[in-house]
Amino acid sequence: MASSSQHAVPAHLRLRELITGSVLAKATATLCELGVPDALTAKRTSAELAAEVGADPDTLLPFLRLGCAGGVLAEVELRVFELTDLGRLLRSDAPDSEAALCMLVGREEVDHTLAKATRAARTGEPMFTAAYGKPFSEYVSSTPDFARLYDVAMAGPTGLESLLAACDFAATRHVVDVGGGRGAVLSAILRRYRHLQATLVDLPHVVEGARPVLARAGVGDRVTLAAGSFFDGVPATGDVYLLSRVIGDWSDAEALRILANVRSAMSAGDRLVIVGNMPSANDRTTYPVALSFYMFALMGVRTRTYDEYEELLGQSGLRIGMWANFPDGESVLEAVPA
């Protein structure tokens, strides 16, 4: 009987797989854009699928077979396909659909940006600006279809489950959610901890959009809306300050400004809770590091490791008191005044 070492994939083949991996992502994104996962409610031939989604039959076939190579489809008979369990996550009606993220990564804007990677590595020029002549934020605000897709893709898991699993707010009196958006995370915290009061800090148009979200959750009467920029200051009303999916969107210099304002609002005994992607040696996939690179390519920022957070917080007069690492997902750390 052949030993397992005889079946090991040679290094050059593993390298070829790495080199051509982007083709799988592009093909999967194309399948999503065409609506193939939604159309595969049962086994279908490639010709039937092509007719339903408005594609050329001969051209669609290699895309479908790349979907099989990626594990999202299965060719159960010659030119007959069905969705796998993995592929069902690409349906638009899946509860945890990844379709928008898949299509976002496959967009021309991402391709064009990544084409500037070598230039950026040599010169330090932001990739997206090199590709489009303007920062990512300006492009998004002027391109509605891309903005809609980006918003849906970024509205995936919020790290809420990690936050609630890692942090106990039973002894907390008042949570200040800094950059809390429209209040989805804050609403969930307040529903679980009925005694809590809270303040939601964000830009004026954002906090106005939070009113109906908080009202639907039945917690609006326990939340004070504080319209303003966290670069200008943070209300000193809490004993817990929450930064969920905030610090990772800013450069070190900007993050230090935010943290300095939070630290100024804190008293002895207060806690700062940070939720976000924190790549670590515990990760089982390349996703956290790849996500960090996509963020760097598009926005010029990157996710930080635990050690980098420790360094950043130390410069802000804070020290880490607890870290809950959730591999491949969003982790949680607590910091207290140093």
Salt bridges, closest charged atoms under 4 A:
GLU48 OE1 - ARG44 NE 3.73
GLU52 OE1 - ARG44 NH2 2.69
GLU75 OE2 - ARG65 NH2 2.88
ASP85 OD1 - ARG88 NH1 2.39
ASP93 OD1 - ARG91 NE 3.02
GLU109 OE2 - ARG107 NH2 2.80
ASP111 OD2 - LYS26 NZ 2.61
GLU125 OE1 - ARG119 NH2 2.85
ASP145 OD2 - ARG107 NH1 3.37
GLU208 OE1 - ARG211 NE 3.15
ASP252 OD1 - ARG304 NH2 2.86
GLU308 OE2 - ARG302 NH1 3.07
ASP328 OD2 - ARG284 NE 2.56
GLU330 OE2 - ARG245 NH2 2.92
GLU334 OE2 - ARG271 NH1 2.70
